[in-house]
């Protein structure tokens, strides 16, 4: 049976352990009200009352409270020391000693006192019932100590237990609100810590020298954009597998290690070598390269935009699928450990399309993968404490769209359930849900290397710095729309 905390508001009955006469008890309770109301000159009044009634320990307790209100913690501590000599282990003075330690910022001593406990009846098992104010103080204090240590699990447990108490609902709501704020701050701190760690890691890698390659053919990747001749790429793929993978990983790592050098060098006209390395490692199905590839895509928007432009948005899912598709485990771990944007998450989710197309017998595994992703999205949306809630809705829409594309009707109820938690109707999700019955799974094929490069060239995907807009300044325009826009700009100027 659960050991429930008994809360009393009967002060007269509560202070029976002091063995006071009725007159002394009433006098003490009168002064307690005056202290709580912060009556003027209350310290002087109490000092006079104590001189007249030296045996009334409740007046001493009131004087401690008066000093606590005035933040005169050392004065309060003197009285507590005197009273505990006369009344050792009396609960009210023990509580007030904790209040003093809190006021003085003696958090190490408080941590030592509480240990792993936070329930007031576990800390003071000899007490039958507790005043509400004391109960609130213990729970709020232990919650604060959990915040100081960034111990979110302990904080959640404290709030969970607090909501079971017979206290006003607004007090429960207040502590839940504090927990939500704590989770939000902690998430921001964790996110910033991961960003700082990645930036520090990236900075630590920085060098100015190009790596030395086993195969000189690799140099060709540094000389060409996506207009590279396909025969050059095919010839590289014919080189010994072990050594060419090692060289291609050096190329990819070079994109990390010389990022700043390339960023700061305006004379560079070509920076597509990491793109070539990614596609070639994918063609070689180099599973051992997955950690490096995931690290490469973890460095954020500016980094990826610099090295790959929009190419990663179009082909990253296929690249990752070719490199590793035996399980979703490393990708789910990547989701948890890195601050990655919604489009990279979407690319990782896109791997499921290729797996389902090639190995439909893995359907249950795919359903479990999506369940994990949806549960995580639902949790974040439900808490509504996350500054990135819009990103979670966007991800939810992209995930749902993929589920419909794969015609996984088993997940329709789950999507509807999460949609209801968003707090507003998403037209995108409404449309997606309507498409469930209409959608037939399309044929999904993996493009070969030649088709990919042909595709990139035809759509103008190029990361070549030499492709500038200088012609426009000379009056040469790609189309009439560009010319009209430029004329309008000149007119405004």
Helices and strands as residue ranges (DSSP letters): E 7-8, H 11-14, G 15-18, H 22-36, H 42-52, H 57-69, H 73-86, H 91-104, H 107-114, H 120-123, E 130-131, H 132-148, H 152-162, H 169-205, G 216-222, H 230-237, H 241-257, H 259-263, H 273-283, G 287-289, H 290-296, H 301-308, H 311-323, H 329-337, H 342-358, G 360-362, H 363-383, H 389-405, G 409-411, H 412-421, H 427-435, H 449-458, H 470-473, H 480-492
